[in-house]
Amino acid sequence: MTKQSASSPPSAASSQSQADKPQSLVISPAWRWALRLLVAVLLVAGFWAYNTPQMVVMWDTFLQMCGLG
């Protein structure tokens, strides 16, 4: 037997290596825009809070609103 016939065919080796790879996360364009909008809103809220020193986050109230307190 030669080395070529003893080894597995290249197509089988490549399909096996592809099966071992974790699949990448596929996000639809609508979700990408929604995430971008969320990040933009959070950034605007952060800058607004930074420029308004009177605004103080009451963490206990915030946790109660989320049902965690």
C-alpha positions in Angstrom: 0.0 0.0 0.0 1.2 3.5 -0.8 0.8 6.4 1.6 -1.8 7.9 -0.6 -4.1 5.0 -0.5 -3.6 4.3 3.2 -4.6 7.8 4.2 -8.2 9.0 4.1 -9.3 11.0 1.1 -8.8 14.8 1.5 -12.6 15.4 1.3 -13.2 13.2 4.3 -10.4 14.9 6.3 -11.6 18.4 5.5 -15.2 17.5 6.4 -14.1 16.0 9.7 -12.0 19.1 10.6 -15.1 21.3 9.8 -17.2 19.2 12.0 -14.8 19.7 14.9 -14.9 23.5 14.6 -17.6 25.3 16.6 -20.1 27.0 14.4 -19.9 30.8 14.4 -22.8 32.7 15.8 -25.0 34.0 12.9 -27.0 37.1 13.7 -29.6 38.5 11.3 -29.2 42.1 10.2 -32.4 43.0 12.1 -30.8 41.8 15.4 -27.6 43.7 14.6 -29.5 46.9 14.1 -31.4 46.3 17.3 -28.2 45.7 19.2 -26.6 48.9 17.7 -29.7 50.9 18.7 -29.5 49.5 22.2 -25.8 50.4 22.5 -26.5 53.9 21.2 -29.4 54.4 23.8 -27.1 53.2 26.6 -24.3 55.6 25.5 -26.7 58.5 25.3 -28.2 57.7 28.7 -24.7 57.4 30.2 -23.6 60.8 28.8 -26.8 62.3 30.0 -26.3 60.9 33.5 -22.7 62.1 33.5 -23.8 65.6 32.6 -26.6 65.7 35.2 -24.9 65.4 38.6 -28.2 65.5 40.4 -29.3 62.2 38.9 -28.4 59.4 41.2 -29.2 55.7 40.6 -31.0 54.1 43.5 -29.8 50.5 43.1 -32.2 49.0 45.6 -35.2 50.6 43.7 -33.7 49.5 40.4 -33.4 45.9 41.6 -37.0 45.9 42.9 -38.2 47.1 39.5 -36.4 44.2 37.9 -37.9 41.8 40.4 -34.6 41.0 42.1 -35.0 42.7 45.4 
